[in-house]
Amino acid sequence: MEKVFKAQLLTPDGPKFEGDAVSVQIPGSLGKFQVLYNHAPLVSSMGLGEITITQKDGTELHYAVNGGFVEISDNLCTLLAEKAELAEEIDKVETTKIRNELKQKLQTIRHNREEAELELAIVENKLKIASF
């Protein structure tokens, strides 16, 4: 029997996941890391990337996230994300359209490109996660 712990993925829009997990893979600001049963207490920031939650039955849930924090304590993993989208709920057609518009916009911007580049990185991350 696999050892499980409680995991919750919370956003300003409400909870995206609450339940038992065997594993949670997290895009830390300095690199990806994995949480398992009896993980040492930890608080860390999250970057742009993918959260993968493996449930007791082996089902993997993939979420596109673009920042937040994680706290691990007493077999509870709490993920606080600015935004999290389940892979199956990402509209690939609309997201591809937005990516193309942002690429077009970046061709004309000469100054203060950081915001548009970040938006493009977020959209490209969503498309990568949506491929699951």
Stockholm file with secondary structure:
# STOCKHOLM 1.0

chainA/1-132         MEKVFKAQLLTPDGPKFEGDAVSVQIPGSLGKFQVLYNHAPLVSSMGLGEITITQKDGTELHYAVNGGFVEISDNLCTLLAEKAELAEEIDKVETTKIRNELKQKLQTIRHNREEAELELAIVENKLKIASF
#=GR chainA/1-132 SS CCCCEEEEEEETTEEEEEEEESEEEEEETTEEEEECTTCCCEEEEEEEEEEEEECTTSCEEEEEEEEEEEEEETTEEEEEESCEEEGGGSCHHHHHHHHHHHHHHHHHCCSCCHHHHHHHHHHHHHHHHHTC
#=GC SS_cons         CCCCEEEEEEETTEEEEEEEESEEEEEETTEEEEECTTCCCEEEEEEEEEEEEECTTSCEEEEEEEEEEEEEETTEEEEEESCEEEGGGSCHHHHHHHHHHHHHHHHHCCSCCHHHHHHHHHHHHHHHHHTC
//
